[in-house]
Amino acid sequence: MDCIFCKIARKEIPKKFDYEDEYIMAFADINPVRPVHILLVPKKHYEDLYNLDDQNVLFSMHKGVRKIVDDKKLIGQGFRIITNGGGAQLVNHLHFHLMGPVDSQEKI
């Protein structure tokens, strides 16, 4: 695959990770919309959540979200997790946006 996230996973593009394990990597979004805006990305290429067929990736995403939320002290500050699919994403490689702090009254 020639997508940017696959290149990051293969270490062709250097990136500082906020979290990494066997299945996923997490790093700062290059165009943040919140003070905390981290992308959680599977190392294996999946076009979107609909096409994900490995529960280990979802479990790793959950572990990564918990670690980042704790590290960035977002409990009580509000956070949002967003993913797009079906061709709606800018990069057609599954990724979750973890953003915060977010007020409960804030519109998406």
Residue pairs with C-beta under 8 A, 6 or more apart in sequence:
1 45
1 93
3 45
3 91
3 92
3 93
4 13
4 91
4 93
5 41
5 45
5 91
5 93
5 95
6 45
6 93
7 13
8 15
8 25
8 27
8 41
9 25
9 41
9 43
9 44
15 25
15 27
16 27
16 28
17 25
17 26
17 27
18 26
18 27
18 28
18 38
18 68
18 71
19 25
19 26
19 40
19 63
19 64
19 67
19 68
20 26
21 60
21 63
21 64
22 43
22 56
22 60
23 42
23 43
23 44
23 54
23 56
23 57
23 59
23 60
24 40
24 41
24 42
24 43
24 57
24 60
24 61
24 64
25 40
25 41
25 43
26 38
26 39
26 40
26 41
26 64
26 68
26 98
27 38
27 39
27 41
28 37
28 38
28 39
29 37
29 38
29 39
29 97
32 99
33 99
34 99
34 100
34 101
34 102
35 100
35 101
36 68
36 72
36 74
36 79
36 98
36 99
36 100
36 101
37 97
37 98
37 99
38 68
38 72
38 97
38 98
38 99
39 95
39 96
39 97
39 98
40 61
40 64
40 65
40 68
40 95
40 96
40 98
41 93
41 94
41 95
41 96
42 52
42 54
42 57
42 60
42 61
42 93
42 94
42 95
44 54
44 57
45 93
46 52
46 53
46 57
46 93
46 94
47 85
47 92
47 93
47 94
48 83
48 84
48 85
48 86
48 89
48 92
48 94
49 83
49 85
49 94
50 85
50 86
51 94
52 58
52 94
61 96
65 81
65 96
65 98
68 74
68 98
69 75
69 79
69 98
69 100
72 100
74 100
74 101
77 100
77 101
77 102
78 100
78 101
78 102
78 103
78 104
78 106
79 98
79 99
79 100
79 101
79 102
80 97
80 98
80 99
80 100
80 102
80 108
81 96
81 97
81 98
81 99
82 96
82 97
82 99
82 108
83 89
83 94
83 95
83 96
83 97
85 94
89 95
